[in-house]
């Protein structure tokens, strides 16, 4: 059960997350991530208190701490079925998260993948995520980070792939991923 202190802190931190000061944003996203991790009631309260709007802005922050903690908070909130559906219906937030799959920051990608795993626990939500372009960006990400993962998925002998064939294999793999 949520305590009055937690409810008041969530209201305060959602308000603080809207601040333009990095110091306030850092404090807010850290507290919100911890509160969301703590209980189901807190997850629901963060979303009910309008926490998605400031979190959407904060996932775009150039500050890696703020960005990753905002993504963590979204991910924790997605552990709740009601929140998961509501978050996936927030088109701007969903598109922003999908766009971040193109990030070069490994920490961002790590917490983002975790958030998408939690978000995609439902088939309906998974479809919304795919429609927003996540399948294509995930395929590109996997190809960049771990091309050997595709050798297991598609029975390719990557030892035989040379530079000339790389582009053709890339398009074939993306086609297979997008058509599955």
MODELLER restraints for C-alpha pairs under 7 A, 6 or more apart:
rsr = mdl.restraints
at = mdl.atoms
rsr.add(forms.Gaussian(group=physical.xy_distance, feature=features.Distance(at['CA:1:A'], at['CA:41:A']), mean=6.68, stdev=0.5))
rsr.add(forms.Gaussian(group=physical.xy_distance, feature=features.Distance(at['CA:2:A'], at['CA:41:A']), mean=5.66, stdev=0.5))
rsr.add(forms.Gaussian(group=physical.xy_distance, feature=features.Distance(at['CA:2:A'], at['CA:42:A']), mean=6.70, stdev=0.5))
rsr.add(forms.Gaussian(group=physical.xy_distance, feature=features.Distance(at['CA:10:A'], at['CA:32:A']), mean=6.81, stdev=0.5))
rsr.add(forms.Gaussian(group=physical.xy_distance, feature=features.Distance(at['CA:10:A'], at['CA:46:A']), mean=6.29, stdev=0.5))
rsr.add(forms.Gaussian(group=physical.xy_distance, feature=features.Distance(at['CA:11:A'], at['CA:49:A']), mean=6.49, stdev=0.5))
rsr.add(forms.Gaussian(group=physical.xy_distance, feature=features.Distance(at['CA:13:A'], at['CA:28:A']), mean=4.82, stdev=0.5))
rsr.add(forms.Gaussian(group=physical.xy_distance, feature=features.Distance(at['CA:13:A'], at['CA:32:A']), mean=6.68, stdev=0.5))
rsr.add(forms.Gaussian(group=physical.xy_distance, feature=features.Distance(at['CA:14:A'], at['CA:28:A']), mean=6.92, stdev=0.5))
rsr.add(forms.Gaussian(group=physical.xy_distance, feature=features.Distance(at['CA:14:A'], at['CA:51:A']), mean=5.46, stdev=0.5))
rsr.add(forms.Gaussian(group=physical.xy_distance, feature=features.Distance(at['CA:16:A'], at['CA:24:A']), mean=6.03, stdev=0.5))
rsr.add(forms.Gaussian(group=physical.xy_distance, feature=features.Distance(at['CA:16:A'], at['CA:25:A']), mean=6.58, stdev=0.5))
rsr.add(forms.Gaussian(group=physical.xy_distance, feature=features.Distance(at['CA:16:A'], at['CA:28:A']), mean=5.83, stdev=0.5))
rsr.add(forms.Gaussian(group=physical.xy_distance, feature=features.Distance(at['CA:17:A'], at['CA:24:A']), mean=6.73, stdev=0.5))
rsr.add(forms.Gaussian(group=physical.xy_distance, feature=features.Distance(at['CA:17:A'], at['CA:25:A']), mean=4.95, stdev=0.5))
rsr.add(forms.Gaussian(group=physical.xy_distance, feature=features.Distance(at['CA:17:A'], at['CA:28:A']), mean=5.18, stdev=0.5))
rsr.add(forms.Gaussian(group=physical.xy_distance, feature=features.Distance(at['CA:17:A'], at['CA:29:A']), mean=6.76, stdev=0.5))
rsr.add(forms.Gaussian(group=physical.xy_distance, feature=features.Distance(at['CA:17:A'], at['CA:54:A']), mean=5.90, stdev=0.5))
rsr.add(forms.Gaussian(group=physical.xy_distance, feature=features.Distance(at['CA:18:A'], at['CA:54:A']), mean=5.50, stdev=0.5))
rsr.add(forms.Gaussian(group=physical.xy_distance, feature=features.Distance(at['CA:19:A'], at['CA:25:A']), mean=6.39, stdev=0.5))
rsr.add(forms.Gaussian(group=physical.xy_distance, feature=features.Distance(at['CA:25:A'], at['CA:66:A']), mean=6.75, stdev=0.5))
rsr.add(forms.Gaussian(group=physical.xy_distance, feature=features.Distance(at['CA:26:A'], at['CA:66:A']), mean=5.50, stdev=0.5))
rsr.add(forms.Gaussian(group=physical.xy_distance, feature=features.Distance(at['CA:29:A'], at['CA:66:A']), mean=6.34, stdev=0.5))
rsr.add(forms.Gaussian(group=physical.xy_distance, feature=features.Distance(at['CA:29:A'], at['CA:69:A']), mean=5.56, stdev=0.5))
rsr.add(forms.Gaussian(group=physical.xy_distance, feature=features.Distance(at['CA:29:A'], at['CA:70:A']), mean=5.63, stdev=0.5))
rsr.add(forms.Gaussian(group=physical.xy_distance, feature=features.Distance(at['CA:30:A'], at['CA:69:A']), mean=6.09, stdev=0.5))
rsr.add(forms.Gaussian(group=physical.xy_distance, feature=features.Distance(at['CA:32:A'], at['CA:73:A']), mean=6.34, stdev=0.5))
rsr.add(forms.Gaussian(group=physical.xy_distance, feature=features.Distance(at['CA:33:A'], at['CA:69:A']), mean=6.19, stdev=0.5))
rsr.add(forms.Gaussian(group=physical.xy_distance, feature=features.Distance(at['CA:33:A'], at['CA:72:A']), mean=6.15, stdev=0.5))
rsr.add(forms.Gaussian(group=physical.xy_distance, feature=features.Distance(at['CA:33:A'], at['CA:73:A']), mean=4.46, stdev=0.5))
rsr.add(forms.Gaussian(group=physical.xy_distance, feature=features.Distance(at['CA:35:A'], at['CA:42:A']), mean=6.01, stdev=0.5))
rsr.add(forms.Gaussian(group=physical.xy_distance, feature=features.Distance(at['CA:36:A'], at['CA:42:A']), mean=5.36, stdev=0.5))
rsr.add(forms.Gaussian(group=physical.xy_distance, feature=features.Distance(at['CA:36:A'], at['CA:43:A']), mean=4.76, stdev=0.5))
rsr.add(forms.Gaussian(group=physical.xy_distance, feature=features.Distance(at['CA:36:A'], at['CA:73:A']), mean=6.21, stdev=0.5))
rsr.add(forms.Gaussian(group=physical.xy_distance, feature=features.Distance(at['CA:36:A'], at['CA:76:A']), mean=5.73, stdev=0.5))
rsr.add(forms.Gaussian(group=physical.xy_distance, feature=features.Distance(at['CA:36:A'], at['CA:77:A']), mean=6.23, stdev=0.5))
rsr.add(forms.Gaussian(group=physical.xy_distance, feature=features.Distance(at['CA:37:A'], at['CA:76:A']), mean=5.84, stdev=0.5))
rsr.add(forms.Gaussian(group=physical.xy_distance, feature=features.Distance(at['CA:40:A'], at['CA:80:A']), mean=6.87, stdev=0.5))
rsr.add(forms.Gaussian(group=physical.xy_distance, feature=features.Distance(at['CA:43:A'], at['CA:77:A']), mean=4.82, stdev=0.5))
rsr.add(forms.Gaussian(group=physical.xy_distance, feature=features.Distance(at['CA:44:A'], at['CA:83:A']), mean=6.64, stdev=0.5))
rsr.add(forms.Gaussian(group=physical.xy_distance, feature=features.Distance(at['CA:47:A'], at['CA:83:A']), mean=6.94, stdev=0.5))
rsr.add(forms.Gaussian(group=physical.xy_distance, feature=features.Distance(at['CA:55:A'], at['CA:70:A']), mean=5.58, stdev=0.5))
rsr.add(forms.Gaussian(group=physical.xy_distance, feature=features.Distance(at['CA:56:A'], at['CA:93:A']), mean=5.33, stdev=0.5))
rsr.add(forms.Gaussian(group=physical.xy_distance, feature=features.Distance(at['CA:58:A'], at['CA:66:A']), mean=6.37, stdev=0.5))
rsr.add(forms.Gaussian(group=physical.xy_distance, feature=features.Distance(at['CA:58:A'], at['CA:67:A']), mean=5.72, stdev=0.5))
rsr.add(forms.Gaussian(group=physical.xy_distance, feature=features.Distance(at['CA:58:A'], at['CA:70:A']), mean=5.94, stdev=0.5))
rsr.add(forms.Gaussian(group=physical.xy_distance, feature=features.Distance(at['CA:59:A'], at['CA:67:A']), mean=4.42, stdev=0.5))
rsr.add(forms.Gaussian(group=physical.xy_distance, feature=features.Distance(at['CA:59:A'], at['CA:68:A']), mean=7.00, stdev=0.5))
rsr.add(forms.Gaussian(group=physical.xy_distance, feature=features.Distance(at['CA:59:A'], at['CA:70:A']), mean=5.40, stdev=0.5))
rsr.add(forms.Gaussian(group=physical.xy_distance, feature=features.Distance(at['CA:59:A'], at['CA:71:A']), mean=5.93, stdev=0.5))
rsr.add(forms.Gaussian(group=physical.xy_distance, feature=features.Distance(at['CA:60:A'], at['CA:67:A']), mean=6.29, stdev=0.5))
rsr.add(forms.Gaussian(group=physical.xy_distance, feature=features.Distance(at['CA:61:A'], at['CA:67:A']), mean=5.33, stdev=0.5))
rsr.add(forms.Gaussian(group=physical.xy_distance, feature=features.Distance(at['CA:68:A'], at['CA:108:A']), mean=5.62, stdev=0.5))
rsr.add(forms.Gaussian(group=physical.xy_distance, feature=features.Distance(at['CA:68:A'], at['CA:111:A']), mean=6.44, stdev=0.5))
rsr.add(forms.Gaussian(group=physical.xy_distance, feature=features.Distance(at['CA:71:A'], at['CA:111:A']), mean=6.51, stdev=0.5))
rsr.add(forms.Gaussian(group=physical.xy_distance, feature=features.Distance(at['CA:71:A'], at['CA:112:A']), mean=6.29, stdev=0.5))
rsr.add(forms.Gaussian(group=physical.xy_distance, feature=features.Distance(at['CA:71:A'], at['CA:115:A']), mean=6.86, stdev=0.5))
rsr.add(forms.Gaussian(group=physical.xy_distance, feature=features.Distance(at['CA:72:A'], at['CA:111:A']), mean=6.14, stdev=0.5))
rsr.add(forms.Gaussian(group=physical.xy_distance, feature=features.Distance(at['CA:72:A'], at['CA:115:A']), mean=6.70, stdev=0.5))
rsr.add(forms.Gaussian(group=physical.xy_distance, feature=features.Distance(at['CA:74:A'], at['CA:115:A']), mean=6.78, stdev=0.5))
rsr.add(forms.Gaussian(group=physical.xy_distance, feature=features.Distance(at['CA:75:A'], at['CA:114:A']), mean=6.88, stdev=0.5))
rsr.add(forms.Gaussian(group=physical.xy_distance, feature=features.Distance(at['CA:75:A'], at['CA:115:A']), mean=3.93, stdev=0.5))
rsr.add(forms.Gaussian(group=physical.xy_distance, feature=features.Distance(at['CA:75:A'], at['CA:118:A']), mean=6.21, stdev=0.5))
rsr.add(forms.Gaussian(group=physical.xy_distance, feature=features.Distance(at['CA:75:A'], at['CA:119:A']), mean=6.93, stdev=0.5))
rsr.add(forms.Gaussian(group=physical.xy_distance, feature=features.Distance(at['CA:77:A'], at['CA:83:A']), mean=6.13, stdev=0.5))
rsr.add(forms.Gaussian(group=physical.xy_distance, feature=features.Distance(at['CA:78:A'], at['CA:84:A']), mean=4.33, stdev=0.5))
rsr.add(forms.Gaussian(group=physical.xy_distance, feature=features.Distance(at['CA:78:A'], at['CA:118:A']), mean=5.79, stdev=0.5))
rsr.add(forms.Gaussian(group=physical.xy_distance, feature=features.Distance(at['CA:78:A'], at['CA:119:A']), mean=5.29, stdev=0.5))
rsr.add(forms.Gaussian(group=physical.xy_distance, feature=features.Distance(at['CA:79:A'], at['CA:118:A']), mean=5.86, stdev=0.5))
rsr.add(forms.Gaussian(group=physical.xy_distance, feature=features.Distance(at['CA:84:A'], at['CA:119:A']), mean=5.82, stdev=0.5))
rsr.add(forms.Gaussian(group=physical.xy_distance, feature=features.Distance(at['CA:85:A'], at['CA:125:A']), mean=6.44, stdev=0.5))
rsr.add(forms.Gaussian(group=physical.xy_distance, feature=features.Distance(at['CA:88:A'], at['CA:94:A']), mean=6.11, stdev=0.5))
rsr.add(forms.Gaussian(group=physical.xy_distance, feature=features.Distance(at['CA:88:A'], at['CA:125:A']), mean=6.02, stdev=0.5))
rsr.add(forms.Gaussian(group=physical.xy_distance, feature=features.Distance(at['CA:88:A'], at['CA:128:A']), mean=6.84, stdev=0.5))
rsr.add(forms.Gaussian(group=physical.xy_distance, feature=features.Distance(at['CA:95:A'], at['CA:132:A']), mean=6.04, stdev=0.5))
rsr.add(forms.Gaussian(group=physical.xy_distance, feature=features.Distance(at['CA:98:A'], at['CA:132:A']), mean=6.91, stdev=0.5))
rsr.add(forms.Gaussian(group=physical.xy_distance, feature=features.Distance(at['CA:98:A'], at['CA:133:A']), mean=6.74, stdev=0.5))
rsr.add(forms.Gaussian(group=physical.xy_distance, feature=features.Distance(at['CA:98:A'], at['CA:134:A']), mean=5.50, stdev=0.5))
rsr.add(forms.Gaussian(group=physical.xy_distance, feature=features.Distance(at['CA:101:A'], at['CA:109:A']), mean=6.43, stdev=0.5))
rsr.add(forms.Gaussian(group=physical.xy_distance, feature=features.Distance(at['CA:101:A'], at['CA:137:A']), mean=6.15, stdev=0.5))
rsr.add(forms.Gaussian(group=physical.xy_distance, feature=features.Distance(at['CA:101:A'], at['CA:138:A']), mean=6.84, stdev=0.5))
rsr.add(forms.Gaussian(group=physical.xy_distance, feature=features.Distance(at['CA:102:A'], at['CA:137:A']), mean=6.83, stdev=0.5))
rsr.add(forms.Gaussian(group=physical.xy_distance, feature=features.Distance(at['CA:103:A'], at['CA:109:A']), mean=6.79, stdev=0.5))
rsr.add(forms.Gaussian(group=physical.xy_distance, feature=features.Distance(at['CA:119:A'], at['CA:125:A']), mean=6.82, stdev=0.5))
rsr.add(forms.Gaussian(group=physical.xy_distance, feature=features.Distance(at['CA:120:A'], at['CA:126:A']), mean=4.52, stdev=0.5))
rsr.add(forms.Gaussian(group=physical.xy_distance, feature=features.Distance(at['CA:135:A'], at['CA:178:A']), mean=6.30, stdev=0.5))
rsr.add(forms.Gaussian(group=physical.xy_distance, feature=features.Distance(at['CA:136:A'], at['CA:174:A']), mean=6.99, stdev=0.5))
rsr.add(forms.Gaussian(group=physical.xy_distance, feature=features.Distance(at['CA:136:A'], at['CA:178:A']), mean=6.53, stdev=0.5))
rsr.add(forms.Gaussian(group=physical.xy_distance, feature=features.Distance(at['CA:139:A'], at['CA:174:A']), mean=6.07, stdev=0.5))
rsr.add(forms.Gaussian(group=physical.xy_distance, feature=features.Distance(at['CA:139:A'], at['CA:177:A']), mean=6.78, stdev=0.5))
rsr.add(forms.Gaussian(group=physical.xy_distance, feature=features.Distance(at['CA:151:A'], at['CA:157:A']), mean=6.34, stdev=0.5))
rsr.add(forms.Gaussian(group=physical.xy_distance, feature=features.Distance(at['CA:151:A'], at['CA:158:A']), mean=6.45, stdev=0.5))
